[in-house]
Amino acid sequence: MFKKIFAVWRRESLLNQALECTEKMFELAAENFRLAICGLTENLDTKKANIYMTDREINDCEKSVRRKVLEHLTINPKQDLSSSLILITVVKDLERIGDYEKNIVELSYHHPKTLPRNVYTTELIEISKCLTDILIDAKRIFMEADLEKAKSYYAYYREVTQKTDGITEKILEEKKISVREAVVAALFSRYLKRISAHLANILSTIINPFHLVGYGPDQQKGEEIE
């Protein structure tokens, strides 16, 4: 459905501009995530990468989308209401992903060396690689309403939740790593979980009708994204 609606929106100035801003947000969020992960795991100089400037662009794009959608609905209050609300929901999740990416960057400032490899960080780095691929593909999935990919990646979100929760619980019982390493791993785990959750929110707009956005594909269970 989205694909056909967006094709119509391309012919309307305000909505076309809103879509272009949304696409840009997907691209900026994917690039900032890659840089943030490199900053933490490989000691990349994230200050030179202008992550904060890029995050301001993400915020500006969100404001622009909301303004343009509102202007459109003011002129056409009954036209494309559901799709307009979904677009606003998606850009909010992208903005929140940007905030967690900044949290990862800030974590790297408190751990200026290359992240030490242990049983926890090794698994978290693998999760971050998968999330990088999903973020890169997310724009296409959303714009093309790729239902199968959305369901596949949503299933991975559930896996990420289980893994990160498990890592956090194990760290609480850990006695062989330093306090700093434990804190960094626990926070890294938490930030990846939250980014994954916001991605799942975005994907749920493809899987479910608007009133079930933010819930899993099994409508009977009504599993809320945490």
N, C-alpha and C positions, 0 to 999 in steps of 0.2 A: 504494500500500500504506500509506504513512504516514498518509494522510488517514483511512483506515478505522481504523487503530490509534489515532490520536490521538482519534478520536471515542469509542472505548472508554475511553481514558485519562481523558477528561473526566468519566467517571462514578466514577473512583477518586480519593480525596482527595489522596494523596501525589503521584500522577502528574499530576493536574490542576494542583497547585501548581507542580510542576516545569515544566510547559508554560507556565504563566503567567509564571514567572520567565524562561524562555527568550524568550518574546515581548517581555518588557520589555527584555531585553538587546539584542535586535534594534533596538528603538526608540531606546534610549539610545545605542547605537553609531552609528546613522544621524545622530542629532542632534549628537553630539559631533564626528563627521567634518565635518559642515556648518560648525560653529563653528570647528573647527581650521583648515579651509581659509580661511574668512573672516578668521581671525586672521593667517594668513600672507600672503594675497594682497590683503586690503583693510584691514589694520591694525585689525581689530576687537579691542576690549579683552577678551581671553579670560579674564582674571582675574575680571572681573565676571560672566562667563558660567558660572562654577562648573564648568568642565570636569573639574577634579580631583575634585570632590565627586561628579560624575556617574560618573566612572570608578570610584570606590570603590563606587558602587551596582552597577556592572557586575560588579566582583569579588565583591561580596556575593551577587549573584544566581547567579554561577557556583558558589560554595560551597554555596548552598542547593540548587541543582539536583543537584549531586553527592551531597549528603547524602540528599536525598529519593529519588533513584534507588537509592542503596545500601540505604536502609531498605526500599524496595519489593522489591528483589531478595533481601534477607535473609528476607523473609516468603514471597516467591514466587520462589525461585531459578531456576526453569525458564521463568518467564513473561516474554515480551517482552524477552528478553536482548539480541537484536541491536538492537532499537529503542532500548533503554536505553543501550547502548554508543554508538550513533550520537548520541543526545542529549548525552551527556557530551563526545563529540568536537566537536560543534557549539558548545557553550558555551565550550569551550577556545579555539576559533578566534575566537569573538566577544571573549573576554577579550584575546587577542593583538592583535586589531584595535584595541581600546581602548588598548593600550600604544603602538602606532604612532601613534595619534591624539595621544597626549601628546607623542610625539617631534616631531610637526609643530608643536604648540603651543610646545614648547621652542625649536624652530627660529625661530619668530616672535619670541621674546624676544631672540635674537641678531641679528635683522634687524627692528628696530622700525618701519621705514618700510614703506610699501606696496611689495609686491614689484615690482621693475622688470620691464617687459615686454621680453623678447627672444625669439629663436627657440626657446629652450629652455623658458622659463617659460610662454610662450603655449601650447605643446603640453601642458605638464604641467597647466596650469589646465583645459584642455579634457578631459584624462583625469580630473581630479578631479571635474569636473561629471558625467561619465558614471558614475563610481563612486558619486557621491552618489545618483544615480537608482537604481542597482542596490542600494545599501544600504537605501534607502527601501522598495524592492520585495522585498527578500530575505526578510523575515518571511512575507509572503504566499506567496512561492514555496516556502519550506520547509514551512510549515504545510499548504499545499494540494498539495504534491508536484507542482508545475508542471514537468513534465519538459522541455517545449519551451523554456520560458523559461530553465530551468537550463542547457540545452545552449547556448542563444544567448549567455547571459552567460559561460559557460565559454569559448566561442570568443573573446569579448572579452578575457578574462584572457590568452589567448595573445597577442593583439594588444598588450595593455599591456606584457607581458614584453618583446616585441620592441622596442617604442618606448622603454621606459625603459632597456633595455640599450644601445640605440643612442644615446640622449641622453647617458648616462654616458660612453660611449666617445668621443663627439664633444667633450664637455667636457674630457676628458683631453688633447685636442689643441688646445683653444681657447687663443688668445693675446690676444684682444681684450676680454675682460671681466675685472673685478677678481677677486682671489682670493676675497673674501667672496661675491660673486655666484656664482662657480663652485661653491664649497662648498655654498651654500644650494640651488642648482639640483640638484646631484648628490645631496644628502641627501633633498631633496624627491622626486626621482625614485625613490630607493631605498625610501622609506617608502610611496609609492604602489604600487610593485611588490609589497611585502610585504603590504599591505592587500588588494590584488587577489588575491594567492595564498591568503590565508586565506579570502577570499570563495569562491574556487574550491574550496577544501577543503570548505566548507559545501555548495556546490552539487553536489559529487561524491557526497554522501550520498544525493542524489535520483537521480543518474544510475547509480550503481554499487551492487552488493552490498557488504556491510560490509568484506569482505577486500580490496576494491579502492578503498575510500575514500581520497582523497588522490591518486588517479591519474585520467588523462583518460578520456573516454568510449570511446576505442578501446582495448578490453581487450587486443587482440593486441600493440599497440605498448607498452602498459604505461607510458605517459608519466607520470612523477612530477611532481607540482606542486612547483615550486621556490620 
